């Protein structure tokens, strides 16, 4: 799970946060990535939030079609959340080359698989132009000994 969290942080920096010139033009100020860990009666929750560009759900669907992961017909039927969750599909990448922080061949599918393996879940709250929040939830029984 540690490597999954590191991967998500790298993605926030490399994919989420816009270039300085773009942020300046938008008046967005300093980039921020926050981590928040909290628990309820049965789960630990880790929130990873950035104030970057957010996810472009249509671009994700278009890329999935281009890569042959789904058909154009399937893409047209997807809800907003289903389009966002395409990032967890094996073989999905929005990078054509290795970036400074991401693009090293470990995709979000590996993150999702590691979270699923401990009966956890991951949710996405997207605000295009404002940022994205991922919340990983893990049963306390998988952490506490």
DSSP file (Angstrom, degrees, kcal/mol; ACC not computed):
  #  RESIDUE AA STRUCTURE BP1 BP2  ACC     N-H-->O    O-->H-N    N-H-->O    O-->H-N    TCO  KAPPA ALPHA  PHI   PSI    X-CA   Y-CA   Z-CA
    1    1 A X     >        0   0    0      0, 0.0     4,-2.1     0, 0.0     5,-0.2   0.000 360.0 360.0 360.0 -33.4    0.0    0.0    0.0
    2    2 A X  H  >  +     0   0    0      1,-0.2     4,-2.2     2,-0.2     5,-0.2   0.921 360.0  48.5 -55.5 -46.2    2.9    2.4    0.7
    3    3 A X  H  > S+     0   0    0      1,-0.2     4,-2.4     2,-0.2    -1,-0.2   0.829 107.9  56.0 -67.2 -29.6    4.0    2.3   -3.0
    4    4 A X  H  > S+     0   0    0      2,-0.2     4,-2.3     1,-0.2    -1,-0.2   0.906 107.9  47.5 -66.2 -41.3    0.4    3.0   -4.0
    5    5 A X  H  X S+     0   0    0     -4,-2.1     4,-2.3     2,-0.2    -2,-0.2   0.921 112.1  49.4 -66.3 -43.3    0.3    6.1   -1.9
    6    6 A X  H  X S+     0   0    0     -4,-2.2     4,-2.6     1,-0.2    -2,-0.2   0.917 110.2  52.0 -60.1 -43.0    3.6    7.3   -3.3
    7    7 A X  H  X S+     0   0    0     -4,-2.4     4,-2.4     1,-0.2    -2,-0.2   0.915 109.3  49.2 -59.9 -43.4    2.4    6.6   -6.8
    8    8 A X  H  X S+     0   0    0     -4,-2.3     4,-2.2     2,-0.2    -1,-0.2   0.888 110.5  50.2 -66.0 -38.1   -0.8    8.7   -6.2
    9    9 A X  H  X S+     0   0    0     -4,-2.3     4,-2.0     2,-0.2    -1,-0.2   0.921 110.3  50.3 -64.1 -43.2    1.3   11.6   -4.8
   10   10 A X  H  X S+     0   0    0     -4,-2.6     4,-2.9     1,-0.2     5,-0.3   0.911 110.2  50.5 -60.2 -42.2    3.6   11.4   -7.9
   11   11 A X  H  X>S+     0   0    0     -4,-2.4     4,-3.2     1,-0.2     5,-1.4   0.896 106.6  54.7 -63.9 -39.5    0.5   11.5  -10.1
   12   12 A X  I  <>S+     0   0    0     -4,-2.2     5,-1.9     3,-0.2     4,-0.3   0.917 114.5  40.9 -59.0 -42.6   -0.9   14.5   -8.3
   13   13 A X  I  <5S+     0   0    0     -4,-2.0    -2,-0.2     3,-0.2    -1,-0.2   0.941 124.8  34.8 -70.0 -47.9    2.4   16.4   -8.9
   14   14 A X  I  <5S+     0   0    0     -4,-2.9    -2,-0.2    -5,-0.2    -3,-0.2   0.843 133.8  21.0 -82.4 -35.2    2.9   15.3  -12.5
   15   15 A X  I  <5S+     0   0    0     -4,-3.2    -3,-0.2    -5,-0.3    38,-0.2   0.803 126.6  41.8-101.8 -37.1   -0.7   15.1  -13.8
   16   16 A X  I   <S+     0   0    0     -5,-1.4    37,-2.8    -4,-0.3     2,-0.4   0.919  96.1  72.5 -83.7 -45.6   -2.7   17.3  -11.5
   17   17 A X  S   <S-     0   0    0     -5,-1.9    35,-0.1    35,-0.2     3,-0.1  -0.589  76.9-135.8 -80.7 126.0   -0.7   20.4  -10.9
   18   18 A X        -     0   0    0     -2,-0.4    13,-0.1     1,-0.1    -1,-0.1  -0.263  31.8 -84.5 -73.8 163.0   -0.5   22.7  -13.8
   19   19 A X     >  -     0   0    0      1,-0.1     4,-2.6     4,-0.0     3,-0.3  -0.296  43.4-109.0 -61.6 153.7    2.7   24.4  -15.0
   20   20 A X  H  > S+     0   0    0      1,-0.2     4,-2.9     2,-0.2     5,-0.2   0.882 118.5  53.9 -55.3 -43.0    3.5   27.6  -13.2
   21   21 A X  H  > S+     0   0    0      1,-0.2     4,-2.0     2,-0.2    -1,-0.2   0.883 110.8  46.4 -62.8 -37.9    2.7   29.8  -16.2
   22   22 A X  H  > S+     0   0    0     -3,-0.3     4,-1.8     2,-0.2    -2,-0.2   0.930 113.3  48.3 -68.9 -45.7   -0.7   28.2  -16.5
   23   23 A X  H  X>S+     0   0    0     -4,-2.6     5,-2.6     1,-0.2     4,-0.7   0.908 112.0  50.3 -60.4 -42.3   -1.4   28.6  -12.8
   24   24 A X  H ><5S+     0   0    0     -4,-2.9     3,-0.9    -5,-0.2    -1,-0.2   0.921 109.0  50.8 -62.3 -44.1   -0.3   32.2  -12.9
   25   25 A X  H 3<5S+     0   0    0     -4,-2.0    -1,-0.2     1,-0.3    -2,-0.2   0.827 113.5  46.0 -63.4 -31.3   -2.6   32.9  -15.8
   26   26 A X  H 3<5S-     0   0    0     -4,-1.8    -1,-0.3    -5,-0.1    -2,-0.2   0.517 110.0-123.9 -87.9  -6.4   -5.5   31.4  -14.0
   27   27 A X  T <<5 +     0   0    0     -3,-0.9    -3,-0.2    -4,-0.7    -2,-0.1   0.829  65.1 140.1  68.2  32.4   -4.7   33.2  -10.8
   28   28 A X      < -     0   0    0     -5,-2.6    -4,-0.2     1,-0.2    -5,-0.1   0.658  40.6-157.9 -86.7 -16.1   -4.4   30.0   -8.8
   29   29 A X        +     0   0    0     -6,-0.4    -1,-0.2    -9,-0.1    -3,-0.1  -0.353  51.2   5.4  74.3-156.3   -1.4   30.8   -6.6
   30   30 A X  S    S-     0   0    0      1,-0.1     2,-0.2    -2,-0.1    21,-0.0  -0.322  77.1-115.4 -66.4 139.6    0.7   28.1   -5.0
   31   31 A X        -     0   0    0    -13,-0.1     2,-0.4    19,-0.0    -1,-0.1  -0.498  35.2-165.0 -70.7 145.5    0.1   24.5   -5.9
   32   32 A X        -     0   0    0     -2,-0.2    19,-1.7     2,-0.0     2,-0.4  -0.998  18.9-177.4-136.8 137.8   -1.0   22.4   -2.9
   33   33 A X  E     -A   50   0A   0     -2,-0.4     2,-0.4    17,-0.2    17,-0.2  -0.995  17.8-168.7-128.8 125.9   -1.3   18.7   -2.3
   34   34 A X  E     -A   49   0A   0     15,-3.0    15,-2.4    -2,-0.4     2,-0.4  -0.900  13.0-158.8-120.7 147.3   -2.7   17.7    1.1
   35   35 A X  E     -A   48   0A   0     -2,-0.4     2,-0.4    13,-0.2    13,-0.2  -0.978  12.2-179.2-118.9 134.2   -2.9   14.4    2.9
   36   36 A X  E     -A   47   0A   0     11,-2.0    11,-3.1    -2,-0.4     2,-0.5  -0.985   7.5-166.4-137.0 125.2   -5.5   13.8    5.6
   37   37 A X  E     +A   46   0A   0     -2,-0.4     2,-0.3     9,-0.2     9,-0.2  -0.946  21.8 152.2-111.9 128.3   -5.8   10.6    7.6
   38   38 A X  E     -A   45   0A   0      7,-2.4     7,-3.5    -2,-0.5     2,-0.3  -0.949  24.7-146.6-146.3 165.8   -9.0   10.0    9.7
   39   39 A X  E     -A   44   0A   0     -2,-0.3     5,-0.2     5,-0.2     2,-0.2  -0.961   7.0-169.0-136.6 155.6  -11.0    7.1   10.9
   40   40 A X        -     0   0    0      3,-2.3   100,-0.0    -2,-0.3     5,-0.0  -0.407  58.3 -63.5-118.9-158.7  -14.6    6.2   11.7
   41   41 A X  S    S+     0   0    0      1,-0.2     3,-0.1    -2,-0.2    -2,-0.0   0.781 129.6   9.7 -63.8 -27.5  -16.0    3.2   13.5
   42   42 A X  S    S+     0   0    0      1,-0.1    98,-2.8    98,-0.1    99,-0.4   0.535 119.3  50.7-131.9  -9.5  -14.8    0.7   11.0
   43   43 A X  E     - B   0 139A   0     96,-0.3    -3,-2.3    97,-0.1     2,-0.4  -0.943  57.4-137.6-136.0 152.6  -12.4    2.2    8.5
   44   44 A X  E     -AB  39 138A   0     94,-3.0    94,-2.9    -2,-0.3     2,-0.4  -0.874  27.7-157.8 -97.6 143.0   -9.3    4.4    8.1
   45   45 A X  E     -AB  38 137A   0     -7,-3.5    -7,-2.4    -2,-0.4     2,-0.5  -0.988   9.7-165.6-126.9 131.8   -9.6    6.9    5.4
   46   46 A X  E     -AB  37 136A   0     90,-2.9    90,-2.9    -2,-0.4     2,-0.5  -0.973   8.8-161.8-117.4 118.8   -6.7    8.6    3.6
   47   47 A X  E     -AB  36 135A   0    -11,-3.1   -11,-2.0    -2,-0.5     2,-0.5  -0.875   6.2-171.9-101.8 128.3   -7.6   11.7    1.5
   48   48 A X  E     +AB  35 134A   0     86,-2.9    86,-2.7    -2,-0.5     2,-0.4  -0.976  16.8 174.7-118.5 114.2   -5.1   12.9   -1.2
   49   49 A X  E     -AB  34 133A   0    -15,-2.4   -15,-3.0    -2,-0.5     2,-0.3  -0.957  12.1-175.4-127.0 137.3   -6.2   16.2   -2.6
   50   50 A X  E     -AB  33 132A   0     82,-2.2    82,-0.7    -2,-0.4   -17,-0.2  -0.916  26.7-139.8-125.5 159.1   -4.6   18.6   -5.0
   51   51 A X        +     0   0    0    -19,-1.7    80,-0.2    -2,-0.3   -18,-0.1  -0.206  67.4 113.8-106.4  41.0   -5.7   22.1   -6.2
   52   52 A X  S    S-     0   0    0     80,-0.1   -35,-0.2   -20,-0.1   -36,-0.1   0.280  86.7 -58.6 -89.3-145.4   -4.6   21.4   -9.8
   53   53 A X        -     0   0    0    -37,-2.8    76,-3.7     1,-0.2    77,-0.3   0.646  67.8-138.2 -79.1 -17.0   -6.6   21.0  -13.0
   54   54 A X        -     0   0    0     74,-0.3     2,-0.4   -38,-0.2    -1,-0.2  -0.240  38.1 -55.8  77.8-179.9   -8.9   18.2  -12.0
   55   55 A X        -     0   0    0     76,-0.3     2,-0.9    -2,-0.0    73,-0.1  -0.789  37.7-140.6-100.5 140.7   -9.7   15.3  -14.3
   56   56 A X     >  -     0   0    0     -2,-0.4     4,-2.2     1,-0.2     5,-0.2  -0.848  16.7-168.3 -98.4  98.9  -11.1   15.7  -17.8
   57   57 A X  H  > S+     0   0    0     -2,-0.9     4,-2.2     1,-0.2    -1,-0.2   0.850  84.1  51.0 -61.3 -37.5  -13.6   12.9  -17.9
   58   58 A X  H  > S+     0   0    0      2,-0.2     4,-2.7     1,-0.2    -1,-0.2   0.898 109.1  51.2 -68.5 -38.5  -14.3   13.2  -21.6
   59   59 A X  H  > S+     0   0    0      2,-0.2     4,-2.5     1,-0.2    -2,-0.2   0.897 109.7  51.4 -62.9 -39.6  -10.5   13.1  -22.4
   60   60 A X  H  X S+     0   0    0     -4,-2.2     4,-2.3     2,-0.2    -2,-0.2   0.925 111.5  46.4 -63.3 -43.9  -10.2   10.0  -20.3
   61   61 A X  H  X S+     0   0    0     -4,-2.2     4,-2.0     2,-0.2    -2,-0.2   0.914 111.9  51.0 -64.1 -42.6  -13.0    8.3  -22.2
   62   62 A X  H  X S+     0   0    0     -4,-2.7     4,-2.6     1,-0.2    -2,-0.2   0.903 110.9  48.7 -62.1 -41.5  -11.5    9.4  -25.5
   63   63 A X  H  X S+     0   0    0     -4,-2.5     4,-2.4     2,-0.2     6,-0.2   0.900 108.6  53.4 -64.6 -40.7   -8.1    8.0  -24.5
   64   64 A X  H  <>S+     0   0    0     -4,-2.3     5,-2.6     2,-0.2     6,-1.1   0.882 111.6  46.1 -63.0 -37.7   -9.7    4.7  -23.4
   65   65 A X  H ><5S+     0   0    0     -4,-2.0     3,-1.6     4,-0.2    -2,-0.2   0.940 111.6  51.4 -67.1 -47.5  -11.3    4.4  -26.8
   66   66 A X  H 3<5S+     0   0    0     -4,-2.6    -2,-0.2     1,-0.3    -1,-0.2   0.856 110.8  48.6 -58.1 -37.3   -8.1    5.3  -28.6
   67   67 A X  T 3<5S-     0   0    0     -4,-2.4    -1,-0.3    -5,-0.1    -2,-0.2   0.454 115.7-116.1 -84.4  -0.5   -6.2    2.6  -26.7
   68   68 A X  T < 5S+     0   0    0     -3,-1.6    -3,-0.2     2,-0.3    -2,-0.1   0.688  80.2 124.3  76.5  18.4   -8.9    0.0  -27.5
   69   69 A X  S   <S+     0   0    0     -5,-2.6     2,-0.3    -6,-0.2    -4,-0.2   0.796  81.7   7.7 -80.4 -28.8   -9.9   -0.4  -23.8
   70   70 A X  S    S-     0   0    0     -6,-1.1    -2,-0.3    -9,-0.1    -1,-0.2  -0.957  81.6-109.6-143.9 161.7  -13.5    0.4  -24.6
   71   71 A X     >  -     0   0    0     -2,-0.3     4,-2.5     1,-0.1     5,-0.2  -0.508  31.7-111.3 -87.5 161.5  -15.6    0.9  -27.7
   72   72 A X  H  > S+     0   0    0      1,-0.2     4,-1.9     2,-0.2     5,-0.1   0.872 121.1  54.5 -57.6 -35.4  -17.0    4.3  -28.8
   73   73 A X  H  > S+     0   0    0      2,-0.2     4,-0.7     1,-0.2    -1,-0.2   0.920 108.3  47.6 -65.1 -43.6  -20.4    3.0  -28.0
   74   74 A X  H >> S+     0   0    0      1,-0.2     3,-1.1     2,-0.2     4,-0.6   0.914 109.9  53.9 -62.0 -42.5  -19.4    2.0  -24.5
   75   75 A X  H >< S+     0   0    0     -4,-2.5     3,-1.1     1,-0.3    -1,-0.2   0.884 103.1  56.1 -59.8 -39.3  -17.8    5.4  -23.9
   76   76 A X  H 3< S+     0   0    0     -4,-1.9    -1,-0.3     1,-0.2    -2,-0.2   0.711 107.8  49.6 -68.1 -18.7  -21.1    7.1  -24.9
   77   77 A X  H << S+     0   0    0     -3,-1.1    -1,-0.2    -4,-0.7    -2,-0.2   0.506  86.1 111.6 -96.6  -6.2  -23.0    5.2  -22.2
   78   78 A X    <<  -     0   0    0     -3,-1.1     2,-0.1    -4,-0.6   -17,-0.0  -0.432  62.4-132.3 -75.0 140.2  -20.6    5.9  -19.3
   79   79 A X     >  -     0   0    0     -2,-0.1     4,-2.2     1,-0.1     5,-0.2  -0.311  34.1 -98.8 -75.1 170.6  -21.6    8.1  -16.4
   80   80 A X  H  > S+     0   0    0      1,-0.2     4,-2.1     2,-0.2     5,-0.2   0.930 126.1  48.2 -56.9 -47.7  -19.2   10.9  -15.2
   81   81 A X  H  > S+     0   0    0      1,-0.2     4,-2.2     2,-0.2    -1,-0.2   0.895 109.4  52.5 -62.9 -40.8  -18.0    8.6  -12.4
   82   82 A X  H  4 S+     0   0    0      1,-0.2     4,-0.4     2,-0.2    -1,-0.2   0.876 108.1  51.4 -64.1 -36.6  -17.5    5.7  -14.7
   83   83 A X  H >< S+     0   0    0     -4,-2.2     3,-1.2     1,-0.2     4,-0.2   0.927 110.5  48.6 -64.3 -44.1  -15.4    7.9  -17.1
   84   84 A X  H >< S+     0   0    0     -4,-2.1     3,-1.5     1,-0.3    -2,-0.2   0.882 105.8  57.9 -62.1 -38.2  -13.2    9.0  -14.1
   85   85 A X  G >< S+     0   0    0     -4,-2.2     3,-1.8     1,-0.3    -1,-0.3   0.544  80.6  88.0 -74.0  -5.8  -12.8    5.4  -13.0
   86   86 A X  G X  S+     0   0    0     -3,-1.2     3,-2.1    -4,-0.4    -1,-0.3   0.778  72.6  74.3 -60.1 -25.0  -11.2    4.5  -16.4
   87   87 A X  G <  S+     0   0    0     -3,-1.5    21,-0.4     1,-0.3    -1,-0.3   0.703  89.9  58.5 -62.1 -17.2   -7.9    5.5  -14.8
   88   88 A X  G <  S+     0   0    0     -3,-1.8    -1,-0.3    20,-0.1     2,-0.2   0.443  81.7 111.4 -91.0  -1.1   -8.0    2.3  -12.9
   89   89 A X  S X  S-     0   0    0     -3,-2.1     3,-1.9    -4,-0.1    20,-0.3  -0.516  79.1-106.5 -75.5 139.0   -8.2    0.1  -16.0
   90   90 A X  T 3  S+     0   0    0      1,-0.3     3,-0.1    -2,-0.2    -1,-0.1  -0.437 107.2  22.8 -61.2 132.9   -5.2   -2.1  -16.8
   91   91 A X  T 3  S+     0   0    0      1,-0.3     2,-0.4    -2,-0.1    -1,-0.3   0.331  90.8 130.6  91.5  -6.9   -3.3   -0.5  -19.8
   92   92 A X    <   +     0   0    0     -3,-1.9     2,-0.3    -6,-0.1    -1,-0.3  -0.666  22.0 150.4 -84.5 132.9   -4.7    3.0  -19.3
   93   93 A X        -     0   0    0     -2,-0.4    14,-0.0    -3,-0.1    -6,-0.0  -0.958  38.1-158.3-154.5 142.1   -2.2    5.8  -19.2
   94   94 A X  S    S+     0   0    0     -2,-0.3     2,-0.4    -7,-0.1    -2,-0.0   0.350  76.1  86.0 -99.6   5.4   -2.5    9.4  -20.2
   95   95 A X        -     0   0    0      1,-0.1     3,-0.1     4,-0.0     8,-0.0  -0.863  50.7-173.4-106.6 137.6    1.3    9.6  -20.7
   96   96 A X  S    S+     0   0    0     -2,-0.4     2,-0.3     1,-0.1    -1,-0.1   0.512  79.1  25.0-100.1  -8.8    3.1    8.7  -23.8
   97   97 A X  S    S-     0   0    0      0, 0.0     2,-0.4     0, 0.0    -1,-0.1  -0.943  95.9 -81.5-147.0 167.5    6.5    9.2  -22.1
   98   98 A X        -     0   0    0     -2,-0.3     5,-0.2    -3,-0.1     2,-0.1  -0.572  44.4-159.1 -74.2 127.5    8.1    9.0  -18.7
   99   99 A X        -     0   0    0      3,-2.6   -85,-0.0    -2,-0.4    -1,-0.0  -0.383  36.1 -94.3 -94.2-180.0    7.6   12.3  -16.8
  100  100 A X  S    S+     0   0    0      1,-0.2    -1,-0.1    -2,-0.1     3,-0.0   0.885 122.2  16.7 -63.0 -38.8    9.7   13.5  -13.8
  101  101 A X  S    S+     0   0    0    -91,-0.1     2,-0.2   -90,-0.1    -1,-0.2   0.638 129.5  21.9-110.5 -18.5    7.3   11.9  -11.3
  102  102 A X  S    S+     0   0    0      1,-0.1    -3,-2.6   -92,-0.1   -95,-0.0  -0.782  73.9  79.2-141.5-178.4    5.2    9.5  -13.2
  103  103 A X        +     0   0    0      3,-0.2    -1,-0.1    -5,-0.2     4,-0.1   0.748  53.7 131.1  86.5  26.0    4.9    7.3  -16.3
  104  104 A X  S    S-     0   0    0      2,-0.2     3,-0.1    -3,-0.1    -6,-0.1   0.218  84.8 -93.5 -98.3  14.5    7.1    4.5  -15.0
  105  105 A X  S    S+     0   0    0      1,-0.2     2,-0.8     0, 0.0    -3,-0.0   0.418  94.9 112.4  92.9  -3.0    4.8    1.7  -15.9
  106  106 A X        -     0   0    0      3,-0.0    -3,-0.2     4,-0.0    -2,-0.2  -0.894  52.4-169.2-102.7 106.4    3.0    1.4  -12.6
  107  107 A X    >>  -     0   0    0     -2,-0.8     3,-1.2    -3,-0.1     4,-1.1  -0.299  39.7 -98.5 -92.2 176.0   -0.5    2.5  -13.4
  108  108 A X  H 3> S+     0   0    0    -21,-0.4     4,-2.6   -16,-0.3     5,-0.2   0.681 118.0  72.3 -66.4 -16.9   -3.5    3.3  -11.2
  109  109 A X  H 3> S+     0   0    0    -20,-0.3     4,-2.3   -22,-0.2    -1,-0.3   0.876  96.7  49.7 -63.6 -35.9   -4.7   -0.2  -11.9
  110  110 A X  H <> S+     0   0    0     -3,-1.2     4,-2.3     2,-0.2    -2,-0.2   0.886 109.6  51.3 -68.6 -39.3   -1.9   -1.4   -9.6
  111  111 A X  H  X S+     0   0    0     -4,-1.1     4,-2.0     2,-0.2    -2,-0.2   0.954 112.2  45.8 -59.3 -50.8   -3.0    1.1   -7.0
  112  112 A X  H  X S+     0   0    0     -4,-2.6     4,-2.9     1,-0.2    -2,-0.2   0.889 111.4  52.7 -62.1 -40.4   -6.6   -0.2   -7.2
  113  113 A X  H  X S+     0   0    0     -4,-2.3     4,-2.0     1,-0.2    -1,-0.2   0.905 109.4  48.4 -62.8 -42.2   -5.5   -3.8   -7.1
  114  114 A X  H  X S+     0   0    0     -4,-2.3     4,-0.5     2,-0.2    -1,-0.2   0.867 113.9  46.6 -68.3 -34.9   -3.5   -3.3   -3.9
  115  115 A X  H ><>S+     0   0    0     -4,-2.0     5,-2.6     1,-0.2     3,-1.0   0.911 112.2  50.1 -71.5 -42.9   -6.4   -1.5   -2.3
  116  116 A X  H ><5S+     0   0    0     -4,-2.9     3,-2.1     1,-0.2    -2,-0.2   0.860 100.5  65.9 -60.7 -35.5   -8.9   -4.2   -3.4
  117  117 A X  H 3<5S+     0   0    0     -4,-2.0    -1,-0.2     1,-0.3    -2,-0.2   0.732 105.6  42.2 -62.9 -22.5   -6.6   -6.9   -2.0
  118  118 A X  T <<5S-     0   0    0     -3,-1.0    21,-0.5    -4,-0.5    -1,-0.3   0.040 123.0-103.1-111.6  26.3   -7.2   -5.6    1.5
  119  119 A X  T < 5S+     0   0    0     -3,-2.1    -3,-0.2     1,-0.2    20,-0.2   0.789  78.6 137.6  59.9  31.4  -10.9   -5.1    1.0
  120  120 A X      < -     0   0    0     -5,-2.6     2,-0.3    18,-0.1    18,-0.2  -0.333  39.8-146.3 -94.4-178.5  -10.5   -1.3    0.7
  121  121 A X  E     -C  137   0A   0     16,-2.2    16,-2.7    -2,-0.1     2,-0.4  -0.950   2.3-147.6-144.1 164.0  -12.0    1.1   -1.7
  122  122 A X  E     -C  136   0A   0     -2,-0.3     2,-0.3    14,-0.2    14,-0.2  -0.994  12.8-168.8-138.8 130.9  -11.1    4.3   -3.5
  123  123 A X  E     -C  135   0A   0     12,-2.2    12,-2.2    -2,-0.4     2,-0.5  -0.859  10.1-145.2-118.8 153.4  -13.4    7.2   -4.4
  124  124 A X  E     -C  134   0A   0     -2,-0.3     2,-0.5    10,-0.2    10,-0.2  -0.975   9.9-172.9-121.8 127.7  -12.8   10.2   -6.7
  125  125 A X  E     -C  133   0A   0      8,-3.0     8,-2.5    -2,-0.5     2,-0.4  -0.969  19.8-169.0-116.7 112.9  -14.2   13.6   -6.1
  126  126 A X  E     +C  132   0A   0     -2,-0.5     2,-0.4     6,-0.2     6,-0.2  -0.858  21.7 179.2-111.6 134.0  -13.4   15.8   -9.2
  127  127 A X  E >>  -C  131   0A   0      4,-2.6     3,-2.8    -2,-0.4     4,-2.2  -0.843  31.4-134.4-128.3  94.5  -13.7   19.5   -9.6
  128  128 A X  T 34 S+     0   0    0     -2,-0.4   -74,-0.3     1,-0.3   -75,-0.1  -0.206  90.3  11.1 -51.8 131.4  -12.6   20.4  -13.2
  129  129 A X  T 34 S+     0   0    0    -76,-3.7    -1,-0.3     1,-0.1   -75,-0.2   0.244 128.1  60.5  84.6 -13.0  -10.3   23.4  -13.1
  130  130 A X  T <4 S-     0   0    0     -3,-2.8     2,-0.3     1,-0.3   -76,-0.2   0.660 106.4 -94.0-118.3 -26.4  -10.0   23.2   -9.3
  131  131 A X  E  <  - C   0 127A   0     -4,-2.2    -4,-2.6   -80,-0.2    -1,-0.3  -0.837  30.1 -94.0 138.6-176.6   -8.5   19.9   -8.4
  132  132 A X  E     -BC  50 126A   0    -82,-0.7   -82,-2.2    -2,-0.3     2,-0.4  -0.983  18.3-153.7-141.4 149.0   -9.2   16.3   -7.5
  133  133 A X  E     -BC  49 125A   0     -8,-2.5    -8,-3.0    -2,-0.3     2,-0.5  -0.993   4.5-166.4-126.5 130.1   -9.6   14.3   -4.3
  134  134 A X  E     -BC  48 124A   0    -86,-2.7   -86,-2.9    -2,-0.4     2,-0.5  -0.956   6.1-164.0-109.9 133.1   -9.0   10.6   -3.9
  135  135 A X  E     -BC  47 123A   0    -12,-2.2   -12,-2.2    -2,-0.5     2,-0.5  -0.963   0.9-163.4-121.2 116.1  -10.2    9.0   -0.7
  136  136 A X  E     -BC  46 122A   0    -90,-2.9   -90,-2.9    -2,-0.5     2,-0.5  -0.846   7.2-164.6 -95.2 127.9   -8.8    5.5    0.1
  137  137 A X  E     -BC  45 121A   0    -16,-2.7   -16,-2.2    -2,-0.5     2,-0.4  -0.963   7.8-178.8-118.1 130.5  -10.8    3.6    2.7
  138  138 A X  E     -B   44   0A   0    -94,-2.9   -94,-3.0    -2,-0.5   -18,-0.1  -0.991  33.1-109.5-130.6 131.4   -9.3    0.6    4.5
  139  139 A X  E >   -B   43   0A   0    -21,-0.5     3,-1.8    -2,-0.4     4,-0.4  -0.329  24.7-129.6 -58.2 137.6  -11.0   -1.6    7.1
  140  140 A X  G >> S+     0   0    0    -98,-2.8     4,-3.0     1,-0.3     3,-1.6   0.838 106.3  66.6 -56.6 -33.6   -9.5   -1.1   10.5
  141  141 A X  G 34 S+     0   0    0    -99,-0.4    -1,-0.3     1,-0.3    -2,-0.1   0.735  96.6  55.4 -62.9 -21.4   -9.1   -4.9   10.8
  142  142 A X  G <4 S+     0   0    0     -3,-1.8    -1,-0.3   -24,-0.1    -2,-0.2   0.596 119.2  31.0 -85.2 -12.1   -6.6   -4.8    8.0
  143  143 A X  T <4 S+     0   0    0     -3,-1.6     2,-0.2    -4,-0.4    -2,-0.2   0.772 103.7  74.1-111.9 -45.5   -4.4   -2.3    9.8
  144  144 A X     <        0   0    0     -4,-3.0    -1,-0.0     1,-0.1     0, 0.0  -0.511 360.0 360.0 -78.6 139.3   -4.8   -2.8   13.5
  145  145 A X              0   0    0     -2,-0.2    -1,-0.1    -3,-0.0    -4,-0.1   0.375 360.0 360.0-115.3 360.0   -3.1   -5.9   15.0
